[in-house]
Amino acid sequence: MSLTDRLKAYAYLVRLDKPIGTLLLLWPTLWALWLASSGMPDPQILLIFVLGTFLMRSAGCAINDYADRDFDRHVQRTKGRPVTSGKISGKEAIAVAVSLALVAFLLIQPLNTFTKQLSVFALLVAFVYPFTKRFFAMPQAVLGIAFGFGIPMAYAAILDFVPLEAWVLFIGNVFWTIAYDTAYAMVDREDDLRLGLRTSAITFGKYDVLAISICYAILLISQLWVAQLAQLSNYFLVGWGMALGCAIYHIKLVATRKREECFLAFRHNNWLGGFLFLGIVLGLSIS
């Protein structure tokens, strides 16, 4: 394999071609940074969290491909992944994941001790998640914890403690993750059933659309509670209302239970996260 092909394989391993995963991690982190700072956060802290989010998502993708290497070859959508196709070995994937996680940990060294302690737990959850699909009926909940741990870390970095509003934001984000990743799991449901894997789409069964709707409702209600705790102005409702519109659109898409529509609903959640961030910025900036 040429150097160019190998670099392409590594880029594919960490999903440089699919930034949606990084954005779905980044939006909740940005919510927390702005709320904890009551506005624009310190530029150094902002940069650390943006880069850290990218690095940890990339590390998570690498460990996920290692964990799923024996399953991915049986799924049309994933059989071309670098580890499954043999372009990158399992040991290389682990080395990439560990290296990226180490760089992320070095990145947060300027932050306080509490933030570093929380990062260790976040790392453990991120590395355990891919393996939960073998035995846990709701692995998307574990993913939600991993994807949302930037929230308490952001509050810890800025305030050196984690207030109630952070945990409300965190719990809401867990349910948001379950919502969009269930839509994603609906794309592969038939393959996952055949391979004996566990996903929320399989667990919810015929109630999948209802479950997604409830998860969106919990997210949006939690955001209203956070807005009250943070004393945001009513301009927050501009972004919140746009996010509500996105949620309704997503529910209509997944109600078809068609692969293309479910995948579109998953990817469109980037807009929902962005609109909630817009609401927070407006609620903090305009009284």
Steps between C-alpha positions, in 0.01 A plus 500: 500500500635844406547772759209694349268199526609435858434862599158478336429183699594673827284800405209264433566321831449822698213613270659818368255461213201505738512806730140447619622290794735774619225761469255292704760491779597863456158665527430383859852601600443848355164525680681431827796730435274799424264430791780447753668822382172694475615593151812462288743264680873553540657446152762257635237284670281513189789387279591217739146366500452531123824315426436251780156421361648427157778283643273295725242445228780381272633268770149366556462420130829310499411287803149445360641361175728269697211377717267446202756358257344152494146637458564779249600260222144364499335843463485666158546851643809414705683217324740744333628650827882492530531239776234269357644522148854433628647837400580566867564233763311477828817585691548812290142611571559460874829690472323786319224512764744501793725759335212738430364458853845573641530817292153605622606444861818702449287773348300550823806531725455880537154434651422432866528164677124440515473520121786252459330258739176519304691442176620160623142382548401643160786309336400172664138534387606589144720191476244266661201610286581299181502176698161562668321416175564134580314482831320827588149560365551877479861571395386840369458610864868420562585695185294790635708507818820494294375766256374726778785491746644814349215677683609438861863536391428844354331618821784352707762677288333839540333484844698218668169336594202354316167671581149360459449664160798305365349166602161596354677593177694172514192281554316678220795435273498127586141480380586702189775249422256212544261675260742560214701182544182291504419653161853403393455147639175464304712513184686182602223329696464197273876442488533543877220250564669248273833548680349482849599854600307717746379849407226734617325459162469127570406548866228756423367284215166624369509785754816648348337817365313557827823454697685746278216751544517465880877547496468819297233624741729438800783685324285803421341512847843472662618793290212712630596406856862593435390831352309572820791398725744711297251788486514527123283761333199402290714539187618147583164384369596607147761224477292262710203537265719428198634189677141391567430531128803280428380237746157486336666466159720217626204313648319521166808360327551204736127422494554372145754249638685523167880480515564818303253705705630367832857582402392849390330552837822401676719738298252789528544502880802723440250778431302427815812527715602819323159660550508425873844661515359803316223521761751492786714772340194720440368436850832605651566796268162672471302591809 
